[in-house]
Amino acid sequence: MLPAAAMTTPIYLDHHATTPIDPRVLDAMLPSLRDEFGNPSSRHHAFGRRAAARVEEARERVAQALGARYADVVFTSGATESNAIAIQGVARTHPGAHLVTTAIEHRAVLDTCRRLEREGWRLTVVPVDRHGRVDPQHIRDALAPDTVLVSVMAANNEIGTVQPLAEIGAALRDSQALFHVDATQAVGRVALDVEALGIDLLSLSAHKIYGPKGVGALYRRRRPRRVELQPLVDGGGQEDGLRPGTLNVPGIVGLGVACELAVACRDEENARLHALRERLLAHLTRSLDGLTVNGHPQWRLAGNLNIGIDGVEPEALLLGLPELALSAGAACASASARPSHVLEAIGASGSATRAALRFGLGRFNTAEEIDRAAALVVARVRALRAAR
Ligand SMILES: Cc1ncc(COP(=O)(O)O)c(C=O)c1O
């Protein structure tokens, strides 16, 4: 192995997996890591009150980013936990009822729903079209008199497809079913307004929006109809009893600032990332044949490019690209890897000689990095094809 100093840092193109922390977020967090270390539950002294004030400022920032009421934001450890509190919380309030979700949800949603199904709830998994989009009519058709929850992600983490949330929210307006949205990949990339979209529950995570890892939030509607959730954990009653445990104050402060920046930067960042992505795609398609873009041609996250490449083995491709940090979006990146349920759901699950690469472009990527990444991928694919 090379000594660390001899290794050059790869170009980071994996922003769906996680994002680097924005220096402005880090700066905002530092006081809470140094001097303002109080426990926000210690209301009887200044340290605690100071920490509590920071938490409440962050709550306001998260609420603003979602068009939500301040009191409806619950801090969690991330989107996995937010999804669990939302889905299990609703389901366990209605034993044996009916749940609806889609075939391309993150495992945190799909596996939670499947566990509930094994435990006696009924589950309908709605299919998506070949671009990964859900038809709101299919959601409407799936509803039963006892449907208590419909969970649809705002944007997919593999192929970037953005779902028609407004239409789905409208389809649910006259039903008893609550609308949960996993917005982990969408905050700061897609306009989200819980009132306009008719959303009752929404999950998000700081580390996908240039904030710290291990912190997230759940929006839970309380008005006009209060969403009842059965808590998963017992403890000190924090966060309205929904997520007890001492709050991660520095993380929460970071999440608040990350949300604020994400919304403030959204339009400019989307335009920049879209231009970079098109530049990357143009370079690749100019130089290589046998490429397919996975995901929706129009309704797709600006920084997402999931591309199928014929005639190369997924593993060989990635192993030969140590200068790039990106993900295999492949159905079979290795013999032991689980196939991508998302690519399977859109009918693009590939084969042993078809690789899929997931590029996730982000805030700090430059045009030079994109050109270098494209050149490296082209060279590697050509070399692998020549060796066949
Ligand atoms: C769509 C989606 N939902 C949920 C998660 C889980 O988020 P966290 O890492 O905050 O638990 C992720 C992260 O990959 C995601 O992309």
The ligand as an ORCA input file, in Angstrom:
! r2SCAN-3c Opt
* xyz 0 1
  C     -33.171      8.424     -0.147
  C     -32.442      8.115      1.117
  N     -33.132      7.826      2.238
  C     -32.530      7.551      3.393
  C     -31.153      7.525      3.497
  C     -30.512      7.226      4.824
  O     -30.017      8.426      5.360
  P     -29.077      8.469      6.658
  O     -27.712      8.133      6.174
  O     -29.179      9.876      7.149
  O     -29.612      7.507      7.639
  C     -30.393      7.805      2.366
  C     -28.917      7.726      2.425
  O     -28.285      7.095      1.607
  C     -31.047      8.120      1.144
  O     -30.364      8.404      0.040
*
